[in-house]
Amino acid sequence: MFNNLFKSKEERKKEEDEYKKKMFPLGDSQKNLAMGLLKSLISNKSHDNEILFYFLVCKEKYMDNGEEAIKNLHKYIIKSRMFSLEEANIIISCAILDLKAPSLDEYPTKEEVLEYIKGGDKKW
């Protein structure tokens, strides 16, 4: 009943490392690029933790369920009242493009994110 409630420090560290590897397979540089990109596009920079949280949720849901999950996430982000419609589009687009980046050298730029948002590729 309480098997997963009390984990050793080593078990927690292992789970954290596995999650980081899943979300940022290209390493800490990928995380830094993602946050730099998001912060350059979102005007309300006081919410770094929230930006990262929604970015990770979007990535995880997109990996699990693709475009269908994004529709619900878009509504969820807007309802948080922390981000505008435009900022929700940015977070979602950055998450999708991050997943599609085959290497750090081909990581999306600010301009590519804005172009993706304007384009017809998104379905939310």
C-alpha positions, 0 to 999 in steps of 0.5 A: 500500500505504501510502496511508492510513498517512501522512496530512497534518495537514490530512487528519487534521483533515478526517477528524476534523471530518467524524466530529465532524459525523457524530456531533454534527450539532448541534455541540459543544453536543450533545456537551456535553449528551450527556456531561452527561446520561451523567455524571448517570446513571452513578455511576462518573464516573472513566471519561469517555473510556470512557463517550464511547467506548461512546456513540459506538460505540453511535451509529455502530452504531445508525446503520449497523444499527439495533436489531440492532447494539444486542444485540451492543453490549450484550454487548460493553459488559458484557464490558468489566467497566467498566460494570454492566448498568444502566450499559450500558442507560444508554449505549445508551439515551442513544445512541439518544435522542441520535440521535432528538433533532431539536434541542438544545431537544428533547434528552432529559432524565435522566427521559426516558432512565430512562423509555425504559429502563423502557419496552418500546421497547428490544429488547436 
